[in-house]
Amino acid sequence: MPTPSMGGVFGTVGGGVMLTPKFGVGGEVMFRFAQGDYAGLGYRPIFYDFNGLWTPAFSNKRIVPEFQGGLGGVNMRFYGGSQYCDPYTGICSNYAGSSNHFQLHVGAGLRFYVKENIFIRPQFDYHWVHNFNEFSSDSVPGFSIAIGFGS
C-alpha cells in the first residue's frame, strides 16, 4: 500500500528580528489544524525551524522581498481510535506514538506594506525532511500568508 501524501491546512506561529536592515534571525512552528488519515490512524505533524532572514536592498519601500533559510525538525504524532491508558498514572489518551525527523527549510516571500510598519507576506516554503519514511517523499512544499509588524 503506498504511503499517503501530506496535505491539509496548517497554522504557523513565528517571529523574527532584523539585526541589521538586511539581515535577521527568526523561528517558527507550523502545525496541522486537524488530524489527517494515515492508514487508519490519525496523524498531526509539527514542523519547527530556526532561520536566517535576508531582505535585499530594494528601491520600492512598499514591496520588499524576504528570503529565509534554516534548519529544524518535524515531530510526527499518531493517534488511534481506541484509548491507551498508562497503568502507572491512570492517564488515558488516544495518542499512539511519534517519530522525529531533521529538516531543512527555505522560504521566499514578498512583504506588502499596508501601513508604515504593518505588512502582509505571501510566501512559498520548501521543507526537506530527512528519512521522511511515513510519506512518499522527503520534500514538503507549502504556501503561507503572514501578517507582520516591523520595518
C-alpha positions in Angstrom: 0.0 0.0 0.0 1.6 3.4 -1.0 2.2 5.9 1.7 -0.1 9.0 1.7 0.9 12.4 0.7 0.9 15.2 3.2 -1.8 17.9 2.8 -4.2 19.9 4.8 -4.4 23.4 6.3 -1.6 24.3 8.7 -1.3 27.2 11.2 2.0 28.9 11.8 3.3 30.9 14.8 6.6 32.6 14.4 8.7 35.7 14.7 11.8 37.3 13.5 14.2 40.1 14.5 16.2 42.1 11.9 19.7 42.6 13.4 20.7 45.0 10.5 18.5 46.5 7.8 19.2 43.5 5.6 19.9 40.5 7.9 18.0 38.9 10.8 17.0 35.7 12.6 13.7 34.1 13.2 11.9 30.9 14.1 8.5 29.3 13.5 6.3 26.4 14.4 3.9 25.0 11.9 1.2 22.5 12.8 -1.7 20.8 11.1 -5.1 22.1 12.4 -6.9 18.7 12.1 -5.7 15.2 12.1 -5.1 13.6 8.7 -5.8 10.0 7.9 -2.8 7.7 7.9 -3.7 4.1 7.2 -6.4 4.1 9.8 -4.5 6.2 12.3 -4.8 10.0 12.7 -1.6 12.0 12.3 -0.6 15.5 13.1 2.8 16.8 12.0 4.5 19.7 13.8 7.3 21.5 11.9 9.7 23.8 13.7 12.7 25.7 12.4 15.2 28.4 13.1 16.1 30.7 10.2 18.4 33.3 8.9 16.5 36.2 7.2 17.6 38.4 4.3 15.8 41.3 2.8 17.8 42.7 -0.2 18.1 46.4 -0.9 15.1 47.4 -2.9 14.0 50.8 -4.2 10.3 50.2 -3.6 9.7 50.6 0.2 6.1 49.3 0.0 7.1 45.9 -1.5 10.1 44.1 0.0 11.4 40.6 -0.9 12.3 38.4 2.0 14.3 35.1 1.9 14.6 32.6 4.7 16.8 29.6 5.3 17.4 27.4 8.3 17.1 24.1 10.0 14.8 22.4 12.5 12.8 19.3 12.9 9.5 17.6 12.4 7.5 15.7 15.1 5.0 13.3 13.6 2.3 12.4 16.1 -0.1 9.4 15.5 -3.4 8.8 17.2 -5.5 5.6 17.3 -9.2 5.1 17.5 -9.1 3.5 20.9 -7.9 4.8 24.3 -4.4 4.0 25.5 -4.0 4.1 29.3 -0.8 4.4 31.4 -1.2 1.8 34.2 1.1 3.8 36.5 -0.6 7.2 36.2 -4.1 6.2 35.1 -4.0 8.9 32.3 -5.8 7.8 29.2 -5.4 9.2 25.7 -5.8 8.1 22.0 -2.1 9.1 21.4 -0.4 6.1 19.7 3.2 7.3 19.3 5.5 9.7 17.5 8.7 10.0 15.4 11.1 12.8 15.0 13.0 13.9 11.8 15.6 16.6 11.0 14.6 19.1 8.4 15.9 22.0 6.3 13.7 24.9 5.4 13.9 27.7 2.7 11.3 30.3 2.0 10.8 33.2 -0.4 8.1 35.8 0.0 7.2 39.4 -0.6 6.3 41.9 2.1 3.5 44.2 1.0 3.3 47.1 3.5 -0.3 48.2 4.0 0.8 50.8 6.6 4.3 52.1 7.6 5.1 49.1 9.8 2.4 46.6 9.0 2.8 44.1 6.2 1.2 41.1 4.5 3.6 38.5 3.3 2.6 35.7 0.9 5.5 33.1 0.9 6.5 29.9 -0.8 8.1 27.4 1.6 10.1 24.2 1.0 10.9 21.7 3.7 13.3 18.8 3.1 12.8 16.2 5.8 15.5 13.6 6.3 14.2 10.0 6.1 10.5 11.0 6.0 9.6 7.4 5.6 6.0 8.0 6.7 5.3 9.7 3.4 6.1 9.1 -0.2 8.7 12.0 -0.4 11.2 13.9 1.7 10.0 17.1 0.0 7.2 19.1 1.6 6.4 22.3 -0.3 3.9 24.8 1.0 2.4 28.3 0.7 1.7 30.6 3.5 0.4 34.1 4.2 1.7 36.1 7.2 0.7 39.3 8.8 3.6 41.1 10.4 4.8 44.2 12.1 8.2 45.8 11.6 10.2 47.7 9.1 
